[in-house]
Amino acid sequence: MKKLERVLHVDDDPSIRIIARVALEKVGKFALLSCASGKDTLEQALEFQPQVILLDVMMPGMDGPSTLAELKKLLDLSGVPVIFMTAKVQPEELEKYREMGAFDVIVKPFAPMQLAQDIRQLWSDFHKI
């Protein structure tokens, strides 16, 4: 299994992007591409070649599931765990996210100091499948 180095984070909320940046760059020591929208993501993801994608579900314009569908047209995501980040985590919603191609879900609000460790664990779990 390759070392996890590059994480793509997509969220329309600037404060969440700032918190995630500190959690992932400073604490987790990841290279991070932080995008504010699905459109930004589609313009930058190919060059960045993310190893993990953290994707907000509810965003204006192109939501998380739509962004994921478009990313699949640009990138081979077979080796890339996609993790939705959302406060909507009823069992039927979680099932729907997995059907859309999400490997797992991180519940908002997330614990910033725990986020990098959670991502590493999900990366490891994904590659054991």
N, C-alpha and C positions, 0 to 999 in steps of 0.2 A: 504494500500500500504506500502510495506517495505521501509525502509530508503536505499537510494542508497549509497553504500560504496565501491564496487569493480568495477573498470573500466579496461578493456583490451584495449590497444592501439597498433596497428600494423602499422608500417611505416618503409620502408627501408632507409629513409634519417635520418642520425644521428642527424642533427641539428633540424629537426622537432620533433624527439623523445625527445630531451633535452627541447625544448620549451614546448612541451605538458606535460612533466614531471613536470616542474615548475608550469604550469597552473593548472594541475590536482592534484598534491600532495600538493604543497605549498599553492596555492590559494584556490583550491577546497576541500582540506583535504580528498581526496579519497585514498584508497589503490589502487595502480596502478601496473599492469603488463604491461611492455613495451617490445614489441617483434620487431625484425628487419626483420622477414620474416614469410611467411606462415608456413614453416616447424617448426620454433621456436614456433609459436603459437600453432600448433597441439600438440607439445610435452609438453606444459605447461598449456594450457587452462583448461583441465579437473581438475587438482589439484586446480587451482585458482578459478574456478567457477564464471566467470564474471557475473555482473548484467547488464552491458552495454558493447558493443563491438564497438570500433572506428577502422575502417578498411580502410587503403589506398587502392585505386582502382588499381593504376599502380605500380606494384612491379616486379622485375626480378624473374624468376623462377615461383613461384606460385603467381598469382595476387590476388587481393582482392576477386573477385567473386569466384575463385577456392578455396581460403582459406575458404570462407563462406560455400561453398558446402561440404567441408571436415569437418568443424566444426559441421555441422548439423548431421553428422554421429556419432560424439563423444558425443555431448551435446544436451540436450533438450533446444532448443532456443525459445520455445513458449513464455516464459516470459522475454526474453532478447532482447531489441531493438538493432538492428545492424545498425550502422550509418556509411555510407561510407564517406570518406574524400577525396575530389578530386577538381581539378580545372576544370574538364570537366563537365559542368553543363547545357548543352543545354537541352531544354525540352524533346527531345527524349531520351537523355542519362539518365535523371532523371527517366523517366518512366521505362527504362530498368533496372536501379538499383533496383527500387521497385519490379519489376517482379522477380528479383533474390533473393528477401527476405530482402532488406534493408528497414528499417522503415523510414529513412530520410537521408539527405545528408548535411554535413557541407562543405562549400566552402573553398578551399585553395586559398590564404592564409587566415587563420582564425585569429581572434582577441584573443591573448593569455589571456588577462585579462577577457575576456567574455566567454571563452570556458567552464569553470566549470558551469557557470550559464546556458549556452545554453544546456549543457548535462542534467542538472537537469530539465529544462523545457521539453526537449524531453522525459525524463524518465516519467515525470508527464503526458504528452500528450499520451504516449504509454499506460499507465495504465488506461487511461480514456476510451479507445476503448472498 
